[in-house]
Amino acid sequence: MIRCLFGVVGALLFATVTNTLTPYMSALFAVMFLDKGKQSLGVLKSVASILGLFVLGLFGLVLGSFVQDFAIVTILVLGLAMYWTFRLVHIPEALRMLFLILTLLLPYLSLTAAPLGDLVLMAMVINLAIALVFTQLAFLLFPEPPEEAKTANTNKAEGPKFDISKIALNGLVVLMPVVLYFYLFRPNTMVITLVFILILGLDPLIYKSKKTLVFIVANFLGGAFAVLAYNLLTVTPTFSFYIFLIIVAGIYFTYHMHSDKATAPIFAIAYRAFFVVMGTIASSSDEAGDLVVTRLFGIGLAIVYVILAYKIMTYFNDPRLYENETE
């Protein structure tokens, strides 16, 4: 809990003090790397992740420069990117998620506002670097006991087996209609919905009833906390009060997400949603109430779509391997 709190709050405050663009991304990345059961990437993997993200971002920008003239080729390349994002399961989920978001989002931003793609890429690279630095510091100052590391590795080894090819195909079919819709109609006000669909789409078992409830409750819990925090900041707009709110929210979420309770995953997802919604509010000139209603509606729409789409796809193409099947 203390390790996660230090890494997330430290990354956010550092990004804020240094006037980094979209500082809430630093906290979001830190939460992903410091979630319960996560282990330190190490210095070499962290540096490789930053360089890899930059290279992949450049790929997205280059792809975006061709999207209008070579639309069909671009869509085929995006389809391959989505398919292999699901197949390369040996790469940490957080990195695959970043790859998916950058590859699909940057060409889309190039369609709507060309200079915006460059800003988004540099902001994500800088925020990822800040998050990884504070993640390494957190693991260095608060190392994980050997017993917990062994337990985490054991839990990873257990569980049902799946056909990766079927999972990749299902993921491609679920995400491709959304990508086509955004690229064809370009609804700028619903970009947050696209991002959430990409994040949620990486879990092929999100359609299960318990997970459905978890995602709905978690995202609206995080959004509600973000609304409350923002409204409190408008009453007392001081940096010291901002730090106080971030620490209080961090203590609340990290305490519950690192507990042994069955509700721990809800708070882990809610903590991510807190920073996503808080960040979109802070970066907008709209009224907080109207903006949050729009964002929460977009998040809810993303959840409903991904759950229904995966439920239908799994019915026709179940990726689970059963004992009587041969691999």
FIFI-981275 format. One line per field, with one value per residue (C-alpha): x, y, z. Coordinates in pm, 1 decimal. Each point is the difference from the previous one (the first is absolute). Example, Ala and Ser with C-alpha at 12.3 -4.5 7.8 and 13.67 -1.06 7.14 Angstrom:
BEGIN
xx = (1230.0|137.0)
yy = (-450.0|344.0)
zz = (780.0|-66.0)
***
This chain:
BEGIN
xx = (0.0|271.4|204.6|-295.9|-96.9|355.0|43.5|-337.1|-16.7|369.4|-30.7|-308.9|143.4|332.2|-176.5|-222.0|284.4|206.8|-299.7|-5.1|-286.5|-285.1|170.4|-281.1|141.8|305.1|-223.4|-200.2|316.0|131.7|-322.6|33.3|357.5|-63.9|-324.2|-32.9|224.8|211.6|378.6|270.2|92.3|359.6|211.4|74.3|-362.4|-113.4|238.5|-98.9|-367.5|53.2|196.0|-250.0|-289.7|172.3|69.0|-355.2|-129.5|205.0|-147.3|-346.9|82.7|141.6|-305.3|-215.8|164.2|-121.9|-343.3|-186.8|176.6|26.6|-301.0|-33.7|368.4|-13.7|-301.0|176.4|309.6|-215.2|-171.0|336.9|103.2|-316.1|38.2|360.3|-73.3|-215.0|243.4|317.5|-104.2|360.5|28.1|-136.1|-362.5|74.4|243.9|-237.9|-272.0|222.0|93.2|-365.9|-105.5|285.7|-31.9|-372.9|-26.2|283.6|-118.8|-349.9|131.9|188.6|-336.5|-162.2|293.7|343.5|216.3|-183.2|155.9|353.9|-106.0|-178.2|301.2|249.1|-236.3|-45.3|375.5|86.0|-277.9|102.3|360.8|-111.5|-223.8|277.0|253.5|-234.5|-95.5|365.8|44.2|-309.4|126.7|346.4|-125.7|-277.2|117.9|-242.6|41.9|124.3|-309.0|-235.2|204.0|-18.7|-375.2|-49.1|197.5|-199.4|-330.0|111.0|76.7|-344.3|-329.8|-181.2|172.3|-103.3|55.6|197.3|-97.4|-370.7|53.0|180.5|-272.8|-273.3|187.1|46.0|-370.7|-103.5|229.6|-5.1|-360.6|81.0|317.6|-185.4|-273.8|245.4|214.7|-299.0|-216.7|266.8|-208.4|254.9|-201.9|0.2|373.9|-9.2|-246.0|247.1|278.9|-213.5|-112.4|365.1|85.8|-297.0|36.9|328.8|-195.0|-172.2|-194.6|-155.5|-341.8|-29.5|-276.3|221.7|250.5|-281.4|-111.3|359.7|73.6|-325.4|31.7|374.2|-8.8|-291.7|159.5|320.4|-195.1|-203.4|316.2|150.2|-308.5|11.3|372.2|-34.3|-294.3|192.6|295.1|-222.5|-97.3|359.1|228.5|336.5|288.5|24.1|-368.0|56.1|280.5|-223.3|-281.6|236.7|151.1|-340.5|-132.4|322.1|-23.2|-363.3|49.6|337.5|-118.4|-295.4|173.5|280.0|-229.4|-90.9|-369.0|-189.4|-78.4|368.8|-19.4|-284.3|221.4|293.9|-216.2|-165.4|339.9|82.2|-338.8|55.9|308.0|-153.2|-311.0|193.3|242.9|-269.3|-177.0|319.1|95.0|-340.4|-156.6|-353.0|-205.5|103.9|-349.0|-85.0|339.7|-13.2|-347.1|131.7|311.6|-188.7|-251.8|288.9|156.8|-333.9|-51.5|347.6|-68.1|-336.1|137.5|308.9|-197.8|-272.7|247.5|217.9|-302.2|-117.8|346.6|69.5|-328.7|110.6|376.0|72.4|377.5|-0.4|179.6|-173.5|155.9|-140.2|150.2|343.8|225.4)
yy = (0.0|249.9|-86.6|65.0|320.6|135.8|-83.5|129.1|319.4|73.1|-36.8|220.9|277.1|2.1|18.3|280.0|206.6|-31.2|110.6|-323.1|-23.4|-224.5|-82.8|-237.6|-243.3|-41.4|-111.9|-227.4|-172.2|-32.6|-167.7|-252.7|-87.6|-1.3|-195.1|-292.3|-290.1|208.2|-27.3|250.8|19.4|88.2|279.4|-165.0|-94.2|346.7|171.2|-245.9|74.7|374.7|-42.7|-255.1|231.8|282.7|-221.1|-132.9|354.7|105.7|-296.5|125.9|350.8|-129.0|-218.1|303.0|193.9|-263.2|-64.5|235.0|-101.9|-372.3|-69.8|-371.0|-71.9|193.2|-198.5|-327.6|108.2|100.0|-339.6|-177.4|218.8|-92.9|-369.8|-20.2|207.7|-289.9|-270.1|131.6|-100.2|-26.7|380.3|172.8|102.4|365.3|23.2|-177.0|241.1|300.8|-145.4|-52.4|348.0|176.7|-199.7|66.4|344.9|188.7|-61.5|100.8|321.9|65.5|-2.4|245.8|227.2|-77.4|187.0|-171.4|-338.8|128.4|155.6|-315.5|-218.3|218.5|33.8|-376.3|-66.8|257.0|-116.9|-364.5|90.0|180.6|-291.4|-256.9|205.7|23.5|-365.4|-101.5|228.2|-149.2|-357.2|107.0|174.6|-250.2|-338.0|-286.1|-284.6|-324.8|-186.9|237.4|-25.1|-380.9|14.2|235.0|-227.3|-302.5|174.6|95.3|-360.6|-118.8|52.7|-111.1|-34.8|179.8|-17.4|319.0|2.3|1.5|271.8|213.8|-55.6|88.1|313.2|107.7|-47.4|188.6|300.1|38.5|133.8|267.5|99.4|21.5|212.8|250.3|18.7|47.8|236.0|162.2|75.8|221.1|33.3|-377.0|-71.2|-109.5|-272.5|-132.0|-7.1|-185.6|-253.3|-69.2|-39.3|-222.5|-196.4|-154.7|-218.5|-273.9|-118.9|335.0|-133.1|-221.9|117.7|72.6|191.7|201.3|124.3|66.1|220.9|194.7|65.9|70.9|251.7|192.3|-5.3|145.9|256.5|105.9|48.8|207.2|224.1|47.2|78.4|250.4|178.9|25.3|146.5|267.9|105.9|0.1|29.6|-24.0|-232.7|-118.2|-100.1|-172.1|-206.7|-80.2|-126.1|-212.2|-160.2|-64.7|-157.1|-199.9|-136.2|-98.3|-179.5|-162.7|-130.4|-178.6|-114.0|-169.7|-164.9|-368.5|76.0|-121.0|363.3|91.2|-5.8|253.6|256.4|-68.3|81.7|290.7|153.4|-1.8|148.9|269.0|129.8|-33.5|201.8|246.9|58.0|61.2|244.3|192.0|26.8|129.8|343.0|-143.6|-0.3|-284.0|-139.7|-12.2|-140.7|-274.7|-108.1|-29.5|-188.5|-241.0|-61.5|-77.2|-235.2|-175.6|-31.2|-151.4|-255.4|-104.6|-35.9|-202.5|-233.5|-70.5|-36.5|-247.8|-192.7|-46.4|-83.1|-251.9|-174.1|-62.1|-29.3|-114.1|32.8|-217.9|-334.0|-283.4|-316.2|-223.1|216.4|-53.9|302.9)
zz = (0.0|100.1|-308.8|-229.7|180.3|-19.0|-367.7|-121.2|206.7|-54.0|-377.9|-15.4|217.1|-186.4|-337.3|131.4|147.9|-319.2|-212.4|-195.8|-247.2|128.1|333.6|93.7|-255.6|225.0|285.0|-229.0|-126.1|355.1|114.7|-282.5|98.5|376.1|8.5|237.7|-102.4|-240.0|11.6|-86.5|-368.1|75.3|-146.1|-335.3|-66.7|106.6|-243.0|-272.6|70.7|-41.5|-322.9|-124.3|72.5|-187.8|-303.0|-0.8|29.8|-301.7|-184.2|90.6|-122.2|-328.1|-42.3|68.4|-283.1|-245.9|146.2|-234.4|-320.9|72.0|221.0|-82.4|61.4|326.4|121.6|-86.8|194.9|297.4|-17.3|14.0|294.6|191.0|-79.3|118.8|309.1|117.8|-112.0|161.9|351.0|122.3|-18.5|316.4|-36.5|78.2|-293.4|-236.5|105.1|-72.1|-337.5|-88.5|109.1|-178.0|-321.3|-28.2|157.7|-170.1|-358.9|112.4|151.2|-323.5|-176.3|238.3|90.8|-141.0|259.0|284.9|-75.5|66.6|331.0|114.0|-82.7|185.9|295.0|25.7|-27.6|268.2|230.5|-46.8|85.0|316.9|100.2|-53.9|197.7|298.0|-41.5|28.2|301.2|161.1|-41.3|119.1|313.3|72.4|-133.5|-35.5|253.0|-165.2|121.0|-185.9|-320.0|10.6|59.4|-295.5|-231.3|117.1|-62.4|-350.0|-82.0|107.4|-176.2|-313.9|-337.2|-314.9|-372.4|-67.9|-368.1|89.5|260.2|-258.8|-257.7|249.2|105.9|-360.3|-80.0|315.3|-53.8|-378.4|-29.6|257.5|-181.8|-331.1|156.8|147.6|-312.4|-228.7|207.0|224.8|311.8|179.7|320.3|58.6|-16.1|364.8|-103.8|-258.3|257.8|253.8|-259.5|-83.3|369.2|79.3|-323.2|114.6|244.7|-204.0|307.0|87.5|-106.3|309.9|231.7|300.1|-209.7|-156.1|339.0|104.0|-301.5|24.8|372.9|-16.3|-282.5|142.1|346.0|-141.6|-200.9|304.4|207.0|-282.2|-10.2|375.4|-1.3|-283.6|160.7|328.3|-188.7|-154.6|353.9|131.1|-305.2|176.6|-74.6|359.6|-2.1|-335.3|156.1|295.3|-224.8|-210.5|310.6|159.2|-320.7|-32.9|354.9|-51.1|-331.1|70.6|336.2|-158.3|-321.1|197.5|250.5|-2.4|-51.5|-305.6|-86.8|-49.1|-384.7|12.2|170.9|-231.6|-302.9|182.3|75.3|-371.7|-87.1|263.6|-180.6|-347.2|89.2|216.7|-283.7|-259.5|230.6|77.5|-368.5|-112.5|13.8|27.5|315.8|226.2|43.7|-370.2|-90.2|258.7|-107.9|-356.4|109.6|222.4|-276.7|-235.1|253.9|54.4|-374.7|-36.8|274.1|-144.4|-351.9|94.6|226.7|-255.5|-287.0|188.6|119.2|-359.1|-133.6|275.9|-73.7|-360.0|62.5|356.5|68.7|313.4|-22.2|180.1|141.0|-270.8|-273.8|-146.6|-34.9)
***
